[in-house]
Amino acid sequence: MSNRTLISGGLVVTAADEIHADVLIEDGRVAALAAHGSAAAGAWTAERTIDATGKYVIPGGVDAHTHMELPFGGTSASDTFETGTRAAAWGGTTTIVDFAVQSVGHSLREGLDTWYAKADGNCAVDYAFHMILSDVNEGTLKEMDLLVGEGVTSFKLFMAYPGVFYSDDGQILRAMQRGAANGGLIMMHAENGIAIDVLVEQALARGETDPRHHGEVRRVLLEAEATHRAIQLARVAGSPLYVVHVSAEEAVAELAAARDKGLPVFGETCPQYLFLSTDNLAEPDFQGAKYVCSTPLRPREHQAALWRGLRTNDLQVVSTDHCPFCFRGQKELGRGDFSKIPNGLPGVENRMDLLHQAVVDGHISRRRWIEIACATPARMFGLYPKKGTIAPGADADIVLYDPHAEQVISAETHHMNVDYSAYEGKRITGRVDTVLSRGELVIDRREYTGRAGHGAFVHRSTCQYL
């Protein structure tokens, strides 16, 4: 006996189209679309009809950069897979791609199995994994091939954090060569960590300990230099490259120059770089610690270049880098020493709304909103067309979005397991009304109806954006 749901009367918005259409869902997948009021749509029957009049019907968001339960700096990210995926659903995101971590001296398999165990049975929405490589050697290079076969098809390396995640240029080149051979996409945290550590040491010696100095030592030029170097290493290896959390105009310029040469180089930015700035890092009474993340927040004038990059497709994806730490007891570890503040911001619940506000503000179009938040991350990381679009055969990951509802973002009302909001008090036009994950209601007219364990691991193919 099939289970059918009809979504009727909404404006279906995908990366390709905007059409007033009804959507028929059968057994967790999109079965058909037909113009609202047409004979085809009129002939459909369903056990459940959802009225979408006055709302957008959009694909569920794909957040390709989250860190649930990430151990960092002697503590751990405050969202579990259960709380984090529930918050994602509230924000209209129906798939996350989180980062499994290899520890130095351990295998990739060990790291991946640890993350499988954290997520299994706990997620409200679907999830997949990237693999962080912290120790590139002959054994781990061979393991990369096995992981690609298992649907973990992207690998993140760090030019930052010496002694923790850092890889040198030789290790990066070897990993890129392996990715070029097995189809794995190399993701890069592009900051010159060796140089940054010198500047951190010098700043602390001068007594510059406040959160604002976190942004000052992680110089724009050290992001741009590392981005340039990563691009050249990828060229030598014949490998595509995806640069995560791009924050600075000069780094965007490096990506644009590479893309102008026709190179397969891609860039992601995050809402914090589009909406926040060093003004937040400079907030008094240690409040700036709430905004410490890496790459850091930049002066406001960098935002125009990021928006332009999103419009010209020099930046293709907006992810959150969701990595929340509570202000009390976690961010406070860095009182008197900014280098001890855990790096990361909460945001998985806010991304779709903030980007809709960008539509309202005229930065991007409606279709571009869906492209950078749903379709391209799905294509970039081998999830398309199962995720990221509304089309026959796609998973019925669908959001009814009210473009006229108004809300104020606040820690009082958000669902992330963290004691502050990075966007506290920000007024937004647009709000998630109803969310389906594989046809199952997770949010029903602003009521949470989901459950831990509904979310399934998604086996990814290799990058479909090349």
C-alpha positions, -999 to 999 in steps of 0.1 A, spaced: 0 0 0 17 32 -11 18 63 10 9 95 -9 11 131 0 1 161 -21 15 195 -17 -9 219 -34 -10 256 -44 26 267 -37 53 284 -58 79 256 -64 114 272 -65 144 252 -75 178 263 -88 164 260 -124 127 271 -122 99 289 -104 65 274 -112 31 274 -95 29 236 -92 15 208 -71 39 181 -59 29 145 -55 50 124 -31 48 87 -30 68 63 -7 92 91 4 101 103 -31 88 130 -55 65 112 -79 53 140 -101 49 178 -105 20 194 -125 8 230 -129 -16 240 -101 -52 237 -114 -42 215 -144 -61 183 -153 -31 162 -144 -29 177 -109 -67 175 -105 -66 137 -111 -42 130 -83 -54 114 -51 -35 113 -18 -39 102 18 -27 136 29 -29 170 13 -8 200 25 -20 234 15 10 255 4 -10 286 -8 11 317 -4 42 298 4 74 287 -15 79 250 -19 116 245 -19 141 216 -17 154 209 18 187 227 25 220 208 22 245 221 47 278 206 35 299 218 65 289 210 100 308 198 131 285 181 156 302 168 188 336 179 175 364 177 202 383 210 200 407 228 224 400 206 254 362 207 250 336 195 225 310 212 202 278 216 222 254 202 196 251 165 195 239 148 163 205 146 178 202 183 189 221 196 158 200 178 132 168 187 150 179 224 148 188 219 112 153 207 105 138 237 122 159 259 99 148 240 67 180 220 63 173 183 56 208 170 49 241 177 67 275 166 57 296 164 88 333 159 93 347 126 106 382 132 122 413 111 118 436 116 148 473 116 143 487 81 146 453 65 140 437 52 108 410 69 88 388 38 94 390 44 132 380 80 129 351 73 105 338 45 127 338 68 157 316 93 137 293 66 125 287 56 161 280 92 172 254 97 144 238 63 141 202 63 154 205 99 166 197 121 136 164 138 128 175 144 91 198 126 67 236 129 70 268 121 52 305 125 61 336 141 48 369 128 62 395 151 79 430 139 71 454 148 100 481 123 92 489 117 55 510 86 51 512 55 28 485 37 49 460 66 50 465 73 13 454 37 5 425 41 29 412 71 9 404 47 -20 384 25 3 364 54 17 355 67 -18 340 32 -24 320 36 8 304 69 -2 328 91 18 341 110 -13 357 142 1 387 148 22 396 179 42 431 190 49 444 219 70 471 244 63 463 258 98 465 244 134 502 231 135 504 201 159 467 193 156 453 190 120 481 207 100 495 191 69 526 203 51 528 210 13 542 175 6 514 158 25 488 180 8 503 172 -27 502 135 -20 466 136 -9 456 157 -39 473 132 -62 454 104 -46 421 124 -49 429 130 -86 432 92 -91 402 80 -70 378 108 -76 378 122 -41 374 159 -38 400 177 -17 387 204 7 411 229 21 412 251 52 434 277 36 453 298 62 491 298 68 491 283 103 528 284 107 529 322 102 498 327 122 513 309 152 542 334 152 518 363 152 497 348 180 529 344 201 539 380 195 505 394 202 502 376 235 537 387 245 526 423 239 496 417 263 470 417 234 447 390 248 412 401 239 390 383 214 395 410 187 431 401 184 421 366 171 410 383 139 440 406 138 466 378 139 448 356 113 457 381 86 438 384 53 471 380 34 477 347 52 443 334 40 450 347 4 485 332 4 474 298 15 445 299 -10 470 307 -38 493 279 -26 465 254 -24 455 262 -59 490 258 -73 494 224 -55 461 213 -70 473 223 -104 505 202 -100 484 172 -88 458 176 -115 432 177 -88 400 197 -82 400 219 -51 372 231 -28 383 259 -4 361 260 27 349 291 47 363 318 24 362 351 43 384 377 26 382 397 -7 418 387 -15 411 350 -12 380 354 -35 404 371 -60 427 341 -59 397 317 -66 384 340 -94 418 342 -111 421 304 -110 385 300 -124 393 325 -151 420 300 -162 394 273 -164 407 254 -133 383 232 -113 386 253 -82 356 260 -60 348 282 -30 324 282 -1 315 310 22 294 311 54 266 334 67 289 348 94 312 363 68 282 378 49 264 392 80 290 397 108 323 415 110 353 424 132 329 448 149 314 418 166 348 404 177 355 438 193 323 437 215 333 447 251 334 425 283 347 395 264 314 393 244 336 392 213 345 356 222 311 345 209 323 353 174 357 336 174 359 312 145 386 304 118 389 318 92 380 348 114 354 375 109 367 403 86 361 440 84 327 448 69 342 460 36 350 424 27 313 415 25 307 432 -9 333 409 -25 317 378 -10 283 388 -23 297 395 -57 315 362 -57 282 344 -50 265 363 -78 293 356 -103 297 319 -92 333 325 -81 318 312 -48 294 283 -53 282 273 -19 271 288 14 275 263 43 275 271 80 307 256 95 283 250 124 306 243 154 289 257 185 305 263 219 285 278 248 297 312 260 296 301 296 321 274 304 334 269 269 342 303 251 352 315 286 382 291 285 400 318 266 396 347 291 430 363 292 442 344 262 423 347 229 442 317 215 424 294 240 389 304 229 373 274 212 369 283 175 334 280 161 299 296 157 264 281 159 244 286 126 229 254 112 194 267 121 199 302 106 214 296 72 182 293 50 166 322 67 196 345 64 200 337 27 163 344 22 169 378 38 197 382 12 170 377 -14 148 403 3 178 427 5 185 422 -32 219 405 -29 208 373 -47 178 360 -66 154 334 -53 168 307 -76 203 316 -66 193 312 -30 183 276 -37 213 270 -59 239 280 -32 220 264 -3 206 232 -18 214 223 -54 251 231 -57 262 216 -24 243 184 -34 260 184 -68 294 193 -53 293 164 -29 277 136 -49 241 138 -35 223 151 -66 195 146 -78 185 126 -47 190 158 -27 189 195 -36 160 196 -60 123 189 -64 120 165 -94 105 131 -101 127 105 -83 143 129 -59 139 123 -21 109 142 -9 130 165 12 108 195 9 103 228 28 72 250 28 86 284 33 66 315 43 83 345 26 62 370 44 64 358 80 87 380 102 109 367 130 136 379 153 166 356 157 173 349 193 189 323 216 155 324 235 138 308 206 164 288 186 168 250 189 206 247 188 221 235 220 240 267 227 235 296 251 238 325 226 229 334 191 255 349 168 226 369 152 208 379 184 181 405 177 184 403 139 150 409 122 143 385 93 116 383 67 108 347 59 104 316 80 102 278 77 66 266 81 67 228 73 95 204 66 94 169 51 123 145 51 119 116 27 82 124 27 79 122 65 68 154 84 96 166 106 82 201 112 44 204 108 32 241 107 59 251 133 55 220 154 83 195 157 71 160 147 104 144 139 124 119 158 159 108 164 168 79 142 147 90 112 178 105 96 198 80 75 234 79 64 236 88 27 262 71 4 276 99 -18 290 96 -53 320 116 -64 317 153 -72 291 160 -99 300 197 -103 331 191 -125 
